Structure formats: C-alpha cells, structure tokens
Amino acid sequence: MTRRFVFSLATIALGVTVALGTLDTAAQQRRSTGAASFVAPKTPWGDPDIQGLWPSGDWRRVPLQRPENLGTRSELTPEEFEERERQAATDSAADAAEFATEATTATINNSPPSYWQDRGSAKLQASLIVDPPNGRLPARVPQVEQRVAARAAARQGRGPSDSWEDRSLYERCITRGITSFLPTLYNNGNEILQSPGYVVIRHEMINETRIVPITDRPFSTIKTYMGEARGRWEGNTLVVETTNFLTDKAAISGTPTSDKLRLIERFTRIDAHTLRYELTVDDRDTWVQPWKVSFDLGEDPNYPLIEYACHEGNYAMSNILRAARVAEAAGQPKP
C-alpha cells in the first residue's frame, strides 16, 4: 500500500466523519417533522412490524453517562459537537494509517486493536442515559457495598487467573451480559425477527438469542444469565419485561446487581428505517431509583451478521492462564 493511498483513505475518512455529523442533525430534523405522518407497518398477522437489522455501533461515541459539567443539558453545544467530530476524524485517520507514528501509544493487552472497533459517529445526544435528568447513574444503596464485600471475601486468597472460572463471563464466551443493545467495542449487530406470538432478538456478540413470548403468562422461577422475558404490545411499541437473572457474577457498568433486577425495554419504529430503543433498569436493591437509556437505531439491511465463533478463537483465555502459571513459577506475587 502506497503512502498516497494511505493519505487518500485518511482524507476520505475525514470527509465521511464530517458528513455523518451533518447527517445526524438532518436525520433528527426529519424524524421530528415526519413522525406524526408515519404509519407503522404491520405483519401479516396484524402486529406492528419492527423486524430488521438494527446495529448499535454508530452510538459508540456517545458515553453511557453524561459528563458532570453538562448538568441537565441533554444535547451538546455546536462547539462540543465539533469537538466530537474532530475526535472522530482523528480516530478514522489513525485507523486508516498503514504504519504507527511517533504519536501512537500502544500497550500489550487482550483488547482488540483500534481498527477492529466500531468507532461510531458524532451525535448531538450528550449521553445514552436520559433519566435521571442529569444523565448519570443514580446513587447506589448501601446493600451494594455488602455484595461487593461478599464477592471479595469469597475470592480471598485467589488471583485473577488461578482458573478460567476467575475470568469474566464475557472473556469465557458465556454471555456479554444483560444489556446487549448498548454499544460495545465491536460486533454490535442486532436482528429482530417476528412470528405469531413470539419476537426473536439476535445479538451478534457471543451469538446470543432471546426468544420473547408475547403473553401475559406469569414469570417462572427459572433463572438464566439473560433472564426470562415477557413481551406485550402497547400500540405500536413492543414492551419487553425481563427478570429472573442469574446475578452471581452479573454487573451493569461495574455495579453488581441484585435478584430484584428488572429490565423494561421498549421498541418503537418511528419512521420507515428508524427504531427507537428505550431501556429502563429497575433494581431498588442496587440503585435508589430506576434509570433509563434511550437512543435511535438506524436500519441497515446490508449489515453482515456473522457467526461470532468465540470459543473457537478464544486464544486470550489460554494465554492468560499460561502467563499466570509462568508468573507463579517465577515467584511473582498474585496481583
């Protein structure tokens, strides 16, 4: 690859990033003016049709929590938005570069290289959390610290890599967790399929599939890492309520959750190619009040939802454990 070609890629990336910022503003204007006249499509059996490929990677650049200095302001100023655009352009240029530069900083770890990642585009929305009004996680209740202490006591004397069971469920290819629509490093594809009485939600990361019955049947007592879901239609909005989570190793944004965790998701097609996603996290034994995330997903019918062969390619796990055994043999203390 020639330097001229690398420069062209960087130039194209800069132009695309700036254009995306303009498109984000224009898209919001179109949605606000066209929502009233939009007629939601129906399936052959009469349910609202929300099927499609709805990747969330375009929202990677928006933080879960709003910077504290923004207060209750839910959108960026033009100057703040321009800064996000500049950072997006810088990232795109770095990803397109063939060689590392003197300014490049890198460390050896088990994270993917930057060019693997979904970078996302600049958005006016200041944070994914929209309630509480300050866009930040509510205060934690005292019971949380008790759970943190109990987990620490259970691990006393163990290192982070004594066994594969000491690693996270994510690293072990078991589950990404219970908030899979939130954008992560990569593989942010989501697909919704419908049949009479059921909605199927596929998440690209770790190939997780949720089968949601449309029913008012009571919840069982069976617990799983993805929980037990029940769906219902409220007008053109699909409401999915999920509980019965296995919480022994579960956490949201680093906070261990309780058995009372309940998630309420709302899916609404607000125009032909946009799905509004809303998530309310209700766990009164973890946070003092429920909190809510909301963002709009653009349909991408050409998104390649590819098998995530996590176990087959999980060289990190064997290397992490092997390195820990080498460190033990060398007499190094456990971290």
ChimeraX attribute file (.defattr): number of C-alpha atoms within 10 A of each C-alpha:
attribute: neighborCount
match mode: 1-to-1
recipient: residues
	/A:1	6
	/A:2	8
	/A:3	11
	/A:4	9
	/A:5	13
	/A:6	16
	/A:7	15
	/A:8	14
	/A:9	17
	/A:10	21
	/A:11	16
	/A:12	15
	/A:13	21
	/A:14	20
	/A:15	12
	/A:16	16
	/A:17	24
	/A:18	18
	/A:19	14
	/A:20	19
	/A:21	20
	/A:22	14
	/A:23	15
	/A:24	16
	/A:25	13
	/A:26	11
	/A:27	13
	/A:28	13
	/A:29	11
	/A:30	12
	/A:31	14
	/A:32	11
	/A:33	10
	/A:34	12
	/A:35	14
	/A:36	10
	/A:37	8
	/A:38	13
	/A:39	12
	/A:40	17
	/A:41	15
	/A:42	12
	/A:43	13
	/A:44	10
	/A:45	10
	/A:46	9
	/A:47	19
	/A:48	20
	/A:49	20
	/A:50	27
	/A:51	17
	/A:52	17
	/A:53	23
	/A:54	24
	/A:55	25
	/A:56	25
	/A:57	23
	/A:58	17
	/A:59	25
	/A:60	22
	/A:61	20
	/A:62	21
	/A:63	15
	/A:64	20
	/A:65	17
	/A:66	24
	/A:67	15
	/A:68	11
	/A:69	8
	/A:70	14
	/A:71	12
	/A:72	17
	/A:73	18
	/A:74	19
	/A:75	15
	/A:76	17
	/A:77	14
	/A:78	10
	/A:79	9
	/A:80	13
	/A:81	18
	/A:82	17
	/A:83	14
	/A:84	22
	/A:85	23
	/A:86	16
	/A:87	16
	/A:88	24
	/A:89	23
	/A:90	15
	/A:91	18
	/A:92	22
	/A:93	19
	/A:94	18
	/A:95	20
	/A:96	18
	/A:97	16
	/A:98	13
	/A:99	11
	/A:100	11
	/A:101	9
	/A:102	6
	/A:103	6
	/A:104	8
	/A:105	7
	/A:106	9
	/A:107	6
	/A:108	5
	/A:109	9
	/A:110	12
	/A:111	10
	/A:112	10
	/A:113	10
	/A:114	15
	/A:115	14
	/A:116	12
	/A:117	16
	/A:118	19
	/A:119	21
	/A:120	17
	/A:121	24
	/A:122	29
	/A:123	24
	/A:124	19
	/A:125	21
	/A:126	24
	/A:127	25
	/A:128	24
	/A:129	26
	/A:130	24
	/A:131	19
	/A:132	15
	/A:133	14
	/A:134	20
	/A:135	26
	/A:136	21
	/A:137	20
	/A:138	15
	/A:139	10
	/A:140	15
	/A:141	15
	/A:142	12
	/A:143	15
	/A:144	17
	/A:145	14
	/A:146	11
	/A:147	17
	/A:148	13
	/A:149	12
	/A:150	12
	/A:151	14
	/A:152	12
	/A:153	10
	/A:154	9
	/A:155	12
	/A:156	9
	/A:157	8
	/A:158	13
	/A:159	14
	/A:160	16
	/A:161	18
	/A:162	15
	/A:163	13
	/A:164	15
	/A:165	10
	/A:166	13
	/A:167	16
	/A:168	15
	/A:169	16
	/A:170	13
	/A:171	16
	/A:172	17
	/A:173	19
	/A:174	15
	/A:175	18
	/A:176	21
	/A:177	16
	/A:178	16
	/A:179	15
	/A:180	19
	/A:181	20
	/A:182	19
	/A:183	24
	/A:184	17
	/A:185	15
	/A:186	18
	/A:187	23
	/A:188	23
	/A:189	23
	/A:190	26
	/A:191	21
	/A:192	17
	/A:193	15
	/A:194	18
	/A:195	13
	/A:196	12
	/A:197	13
	/A:198	16
	/A:199	21
	/A:200	16
	/A:201	18
	/A:202	19
	/A:203	23
	/A:204	21
	/A:205	26
	/A:206	18
	/A:207	20
	/A:208	17
	/A:209	16
	/A:210	15
	/A:211	16
	/A:212	20
	/A:213	19
	/A:214	19
	/A:215	13
	/A:216	9
	/A:217	9
	/A:218	7
	/A:219	12
	/A:220	9
	/A:221	10
	/A:222	11
	/A:223	14
	/A:224	12
	/A:225	18
	/A:226	22
	/A:227	19
	/A:228	21
	/A:229	20
	/A:230	21
	/A:231	23
	/A:232	18
	/A:233	15
	/A:234	11
	/A:235	10
	/A:236	18
	/A:237	21
	/A:238	22
	/A:239	20
	/A:240	20
	/A:241	19
	/A:242	20
	/A:243	22
	/A:244	20
	/A:245	22
	/A:246	17
	/A:247	18
	/A:248	13
	/A:249	12
	/A:250	20
	/A:251	14
	/A:252	11
	/A:253	10
	/A:254	7
	/A:255	15
	/A:256	17
	/A:257	25
	/A:258	21
	/A:259	16
	/A:260	15
	/A:261	19
	/A:262	21
	/A:263	20
	/A:264	18
	/A:265	22
	/A:266	20
	/A:267	19
	/A:268	21
	/A:269	25
	/A:270	21
	/A:271	20
	/A:272	14
	/A:273	15
	/A:274	18
	/A:275	21
	/A:276	16
	/A:277	20
	/A:278	20
	/A:279	23
	/A:280	18
	/A:281	18
	/A:282	18
	/A:283	19
	/A:284	18
	/A:285	17
	/A:286	24
	/A:287	21
	/A:288	15
	/A:289	17
	/A:290	17
	/A:291	20
	/A:292	21
	/A:293	20
	/A:294	19
	/A:295	19
	/A:296	18
	/A:297	22
	/A:298	19
	/A:299	19
	/A:300	16
	/A:301	12
	/A:302	7
	/A:303	13
	/A:304	12
	/A:305	18
	/A:306	11
	/A:307	11
	/A:308	16
	/A:309	12
	/A:310	16
	/A:311	13
	/A:312	8
	/A:313	10
	/A:314	13
	/A:315	11
	/A:316	14
	/A:317	19
	/A:318	11
	/A:319	12
	/A:320	18
	/A:321	17
	/A:322	13
	/A:323	13
	/A:324	19
	/A:325	15
	/A:326	11
	/A:327	13
	/A:328	13
	/A:329	9
	/A:330	9
	/A:331	9
	/A:332	11
	/A:333	8
	/A:334	13
	/A:335	7
